[in-house]
């Protein structure tokens, strides 16, 4: 598997809840540009869930969160980075991360000194 990044797109979003829809729209726009329309529904839904989680648990007032998409030969990686501490837990009462785990080929959390990145990887469809 080759995970060399071919294309990447990043955008920062402010704290208001309207940013969840804006982050979903950003993901859909980028995937259309990359001609990966078959992945829009799943990845945009996961972006919504991860952005909501970031706003509820990781972005203090006055701060932002970032959404990044990386395209490699075999996958699309979605990342949502916030300034929250700690690792999110999959809770059945909060279906967001459970749903991400069901839709993505893999997902996880990278802890940084003053932030964290929750990521999900999606397999690219074969080239036609």
Protein Blocks (a to p, Z undefined) as FASTA:
>chain_A
ZZbdfbdcdddddfblklmmmmmmmmmmmmmmnopaklmmmmmmmmmmmmmmmmmmmpcg
hiacdddddddfkbccdddddfbecjddddfklmmlmmmmmmpmbdcddddfkbccdddd
ddddddZZ
